[in-house]
């Protein structure tokens, strides 16, 4: 099946049919993680603490995990807002906990890891609006956790990178980060990543995720869905941005395209492609994940140290 046919077929599915496909995808994703990898997820359990919270915001009640290193608990800490990946559809998981533990421990920060609402139950723009509402109450929350809002950083993986990039572009929050790190984000959700070829199994999953988030296909041309559709004028004045891509990922070209647009708009931007890696390598612990971890931590420390 090619993409055009897939979209036409999916448009005929009702809500319960879409939800069944999404639930099955959530069940199957954990089966893809090896036992050795799962064991690694807990290697920082003794060095970090994770506090589960539900915060009341203008959007509603938002589920957040607050992650801190026990080595830095008495210090004033920079703040990271993290948004996990999963095609706007897959649930927060152990691999996301471990990524946030690593960042808190290695970069010396407090991480607010948002477990935002998922599609198809909550399609666009629900997750965007929920994240914005949480960020708007972050200044009053941070004092309890010794968070320093003058050193606020966004970090998102895949769909989470798309969401945080869109939040920044929408400029609807009371605070602005000093920088954002967008890891292998989908930036063009309108065009065909597979260039007219038949969709393989992974391609089919990818297309379902996009359809769950935007069941009205034309929404995908919105600039807060396909952030690479933004004009140079719209991008001017955004905070420093680091775009990370994976060379073996169909999303790689559009990530580079977005980085180039930011540079053209005068945004201080770095672009790094991990050529021998697949999508999601930084959280899934495969390919060049160790090099990616080092790079992301170095970026965080650099942004935390700079006076804005």
C-alpha positions as CSV (number, residue, x, y, z in Angstrom):
1,X,0.0,0.0,0.0
2,X,1.2,3.5,-0.9
3,X,0.8,6.5,1.3
4,X,-2.1,8.1,-0.6
5,X,-4.1,4.9,-0.4
6,X,-3.3,4.5,3.3
7,X,-4.5,8.0,4.1
8,X,-7.7,7.5,2.2
9,X,-8.3,4.1,3.9
10,X,-7.5,5.5,7.4
11,X,-9.9,8.4,6.9
12,X,-12.8,5.9,6.8
13,X,-12.0,4.4,10.3
14,X,-14.2,5.4,13.2
15,X,-13.0,6.4,16.6
16,X,-13.2,3.0,18.2
17,X,-11.3,1.4,15.3
18,X,-8.5,4.0,15.5
19,X,-8.3,3.5,19.3
20,X,-8.0,-0.3,18.9
21,X,-5.0,0.2,16.5
22,X,-3.3,2.6,18.9
23,X,-3.8,0.3,21.9
24,X,-2.3,-2.6,20.1
25,X,0.7,-0.4,19.0
26,X,1.3,0.5,22.7
27,X,1.2,-3.2,23.7
28,X,3.6,-4.2,21.0
29,X,6.3,-1.6,21.4
30,X,7.5,-2.9,24.8
31,X,8.0,-6.3,23.2
32,X,10.7,-4.8,21.0
33,X,13.0,-3.9,23.9
34,X,15.5,-6.6,24.9
35,X,15.9,-7.8,28.5
36,X,19.5,-6.5,28.6
37,X,18.3,-3.1,27.6
38,X,15.5,-3.1,30.2
39,X,18.0,-3.9,32.9
40,X,20.1,-0.8,32.0
41,X,17.1,1.4,32.6
42,X,17.6,0.9,36.4
43,X,21.3,1.6,36.7
44,X,20.8,5.1,38.1
45,X,17.9,4.3,40.5
46,X,20.2,4.8,43.5
47,X,21.7,8.1,42.3
48,X,18.5,9.8,41.2
49,X,14.9,10.3,42.5
50,X,11.7,10.4,40.5
51,X,8.7,12.1,42.0
52,X,5.3,11.5,40.3
53,X,3.0,14.6,40.4
54,X,-0.3,15.8,39.0
55,X,-0.2,19.6,38.5
56,X,-3.4,21.7,38.1
57,X,-3.0,24.0,35.1
58,X,-5.2,26.1,32.9
59,X,-5.5,23.1,30.7
60,X,-6.5,20.6,33.4
61,X,-4.5,18.1,35.5
62,X,-1.1,17.3,33.9
63,X,0.9,14.2,34.8
64,X,4.6,15.0,35.3
65,X,7.6,13.2,36.6
66,X,10.1,15.4,38.5
67,X,13.6,13.9,38.1
68,X,16.6,15.0,40.2
69,X,20.1,13.8,41.0
70,X,20.7,13.1,44.7
71,X,24.2,14.5,44.2
72,X,22.7,18.0,43.5
73,X,19.7,18.1,45.8
74,X,20.8,21.2,47.8
75,X,21.9,23.3,44.9
76,X,20.0,25.8,42.8
77,X,19.6,23.8,39.6
78,X,18.9,24.6,35.9
79,X,15.6,23.4,34.7
80,X,14.8,21.0,31.8
81,X,11.4,20.4,30.4
82,X,11.4,17.0,28.7
83,X,8.9,15.6,26.2
84,X,9.1,12.0,25.2
85,X,8.7,10.5,21.8
86,X,6.4,7.9,20.4
87,X,4.6,9.5,17.5
88,X,2.2,11.5,19.7
89,X,0.6,8.0,20.4
90,X,2.9,5.8,22.5
91,X,3.0,6.0,26.3
92,X,5.8,7.3,28.5
93,X,8.0,4.4,29.4
94,X,11.0,3.1,31.4
95,X,13.4,4.3,28.6
96,X,12.1,7.8,29.1
97,X,12.7,7.6,32.8
98,X,16.2,6.5,32.2
99,X,16.9,9.3,29.7
100,X,15.8,11.8,32.2
101,X,17.8,10.2,35.0
102,X,20.9,10.4,32.9
103,X,20.3,14.1,32.1
104,X,19.6,15.0,35.7
105,X,22.7,13.0,37.0
106,X,25.2,14.0,34.3
107,X,24.1,17.6,33.5
108,X,23.1,18.5,37.1
109,X,19.6,19.7,36.5
110,X,16.0,19.1,37.6
111,X,13.9,17.6,34.8
112,X,10.2,18.1,34.5
113,X,9.3,15.1,32.3
114,X,5.8,15.7,30.9
115,X,3.5,12.7,30.4
116,X,1.3,14.7,27.9
117,X,-2.0,13.4,26.6
118,X,-1.9,11.1,23.6
119,X,-3.6,10.7,20.3
120,X,-6.0,9.4,19.0
121,X,-7.9,10.0,22.3
122,X,-6.6,13.6,22.3
123,X,-5.6,14.7,18.8
124,X,-4.0,18.0,17.8
125,X,-3.7,20.5,19.4
126,X,-4.4,18.9,22.8
127,X,-0.8,17.9,23.7
128,X,0.5,21.3,22.6
129,X,-2.0,23.2,24.7
130,X,-1.3,21.0,27.7
131,X,2.4,21.5,27.5
132,X,2.0,25.3,27.2
133,X,-0.3,25.4,30.2
134,X,2.2,23.4,32.3
135,X,5.1,25.7,31.3
136,X,3.0,28.7,32.3
137,X,2.8,27.5,35.9
138,X,6.5,26.3,36.0
139,X,7.8,29.4,37.7
140,X,5.7,28.9,40.8
141,X,6.6,25.2,40.9
142,X,10.3,25.6,40.5
143,X,11.0,27.2,43.9
144,X,10.0,23.9,45.6
145,X,12.6,22.0,43.6
146,X,15.4,24.6,43.7
147,X,14.9,25.2,40.0
148,X,16.5,28.2,38.4
149,X,14.1,29.5,35.7
150,X,16.8,31.8,34.2
151,X,18.4,28.5,33.0
152,X,15.3,26.9,31.5
153,X,16.0,24.4,28.6
154,X,13.6,22.3,26.5
155,X,14.6,18.8,25.3
156,X,12.4,16.7,23.2
157,X,12.7,13.4,21.4
158,X,10.9,12.7,18.1
159,X,7.3,13.7,18.6
160,X,8.3,15.4,21.8
161,X,10.8,17.5,19.9
162,X,8.1,18.4,17.4
163,X,5.8,19.4,20.3
164,X,8.4,21.5,22.1
165,X,9.6,23.1,18.9
166,X,6.0,24.1,18.1
167,X,5.4,25.4,21.7
168,X,8.5,27.7,21.2
169,X,7.3,28.9,17.8
170,X,3.7,29.6,19.1
171,X,5.1,32.0,21.7
172,X,2.1,31.5,24.0
173,X,4.0,30.8,27.3
174,X,4.9,33.3,30.0
175,X,8.6,32.1,29.9
176,X,11.0,31.4,27.1
177,X,13.8,28.8,27.3
178,X,17.4,29.8,26.9
179,X,17.7,27.0,24.4
180,X,16.0,23.9,23.0
181,X,17.4,20.6,22.0
182,X,15.3,18.8,19.4
183,X,16.3,15.1,18.9
184,X,15.3,13.6,15.5
185,X,12.0,15.6,15.4
186,X,9.4,15.2,12.6
187,X,9.3,18.7,11.2
188,X,7.3,18.0,8.0
189,X,4.2,15.9,8.7
190,X,2.5,16.8,5.4
191,X,4.8,15.3,2.7
192,X,5.6,11.7,2.0
193,X,8.7,10.5,3.9
194,X,8.8,7.4,1.6
195,X,8.8,9.2,-1.7
196,X,6.0,7.2,-3.3
197,X,7.3,3.8,-2.4
198,X,5.4,1.0,-0.8
199,X,5.0,1.3,3.0
200,X,6.8,-1.3,4.9
201,X,5.8,-2.3,8.4
202,X,7.6,0.5,10.1
203,X,6.3,3.0,7.5
204,X,2.8,1.9,8.2
205,X,3.2,2.5,11.9
206,X,4.7,5.9,11.2
207,X,1.7,6.8,9.1
208,X,-0.8,5.6,11.6
209,X,0.9,7.8,14.3
210,X,0.6,10.9,12.1
211,X,-3.0,10.1,11.3
212,X,-3.9,9.7,15.0
213,X,-2.5,13.1,15.8
214,X,-4.0,14.8,12.7
215,X,-7.2,13.0,11.6
216,X,-7.9,16.1,9.5
217,X,-5.0,15.7,7.0
218,X,-5.0,19.4,6.1
219,X,-4.0,20.3,9.6
220,X,-0.6,18.9,8.9
221,X,0.3,21.9,6.9
222,X,-0.2,24.1,10.0
223,X,3.1,25.6,11.2
224,X,2.7,24.1,14.7
225,X,2.4,20.6,13.2
226,X,4.9,20.8,10.4
227,X,7.3,23.2,12.0
228,X,9.5,23.2,8.9
229,X,6.6,25.0,7.1
230,X,7.3,28.1,9.1
231,X,8.6,31.2,7.3
232,X,11.9,32.8,8.1
233,X,10.0,35.8,9.5
234,X,8.1,33.5,11.8
235,X,11.3,31.9,13.1
236,X,13.2,35.1,13.9
237,X,13.9,35.6,17.5
238,X,13.6,32.0,18.6
239,X,16.0,30.8,21.3
240,X,19.2,28.9,20.5
241,X,18.3,25.6,19.0
242,X,20.2,22.3,18.6
243,X,18.8,19.9,16.1
244,X,20.0,16.3,16.3
245,X,19.2,13.8,13.6
246,X,19.9,10.1,12.8
247,X,21.4,9.3,9.4
248,X,19.5,6.0,9.1
249,X,16.2,7.7,9.8
250,X,13.6,8.8,7.1
251,X,13.2,12.0,9.2
252,X,16.8,13.1,8.8
253,X,16.4,15.3,5.7
254,X,13.6,17.3,7.2
255,X,15.4,17.8,10.4
256,X,18.4,19.3,8.5
257,X,16.0,21.4,6.5
258,X,14.5,22.9,9.7
259,X,17.9,23.6,11.1
260,X,18.8,25.4,7.9
261,X,15.6,27.5,8.1
262,X,16.5,28.5,11.6
263,X,20.0,29.6,10.6
264,X,18.5,31.6,7.7
265,X,16.3,33.3,10.3
266,X,19.3,34.3,12.3
267,X,18.6,31.8,15.1
268,X,21.8,30.5,16.8
269,X,21.6,26.9,15.6
270,X,23.7,23.8,15.7
271,X,23.0,20.7,13.6
272,X,24.5,17.3,14.3
273,X,23.7,14.1,12.4
274,X,24.7,10.8,13.9
275,X,25.2,9.1,10.6
276,X,25.2,5.5,11.8
277,X,22.1,5.7,13.9
278,X,18.5,4.9,13.6
279,X,15.5,6.9,14.8
280,X,15.3,7.1,18.6
281,X,18.8,6.0,19.3
282,X,19.4,8.3,22.3
283,X,16.5,6.8,24.4
284,X,16.5,3.2,22.9
285,X,20.2,2.7,23.7
286,X,21.3,1.4,20.4
287,X,23.7,2.5,17.6
288,X,25.6,5.7,18.7
289,X,23.6,6.3,21.8
290,X,26.6,6.8,24.1
291,X,28.1,9.4,21.7
292,X,24.6,11.0,21.6
293,X,24.4,11.1,25.4
294,X,27.7,12.8,25.7
295,X,26.8,15.3,23.0
296,X,23.4,16.2,24.6
297,X,24.9,16.6,28.1
298,X,27.7,18.9,26.7
299,X,25.0,21.0,25.0
300,X,23.0,21.3,28.2
301,X,26.1,22.3,30.2
302,X,27.0,24.9,27.6
303,X,23.5,26.4,27.7
304,X,23.3,26.4,31.5
305,X,26.7,28.2,31.7
306,X,25.9,31.0,29.3
307,X,24.6,34.3,30.7
308,X,21.5,35.3,28.7
